[in-house]
Amino acid sequence: MCGCSLTLRQKEILVLLAEGNEGKEVAAKLGIAYQTVKNHLFIMRERMDVRTTTQAVAKAIRGGLIK
């Protein structure tokens, strides 16, 4: 279990990344700036205590935060 709290937007970003989208594609699909996606990813990696976005996605899937 992850044990971390993520916002709905952060979970949306993780789901899109898990589906194979890149950061700029995520931004376009959510109608937000790429820098905003990067900011969310930075905060998520800190909260989840991981170093990479790939680790964050994997941990979210294993922890049941996203499907």
Buried (B, 14 or more C-beta within 10 A) or exposed (E): EBEBEBEEEBBBBBBBBBEEBEBEBBBEBBEBEBEBBBEBBEEBBEBBEBEEBEEBBBBBBEEEBBE
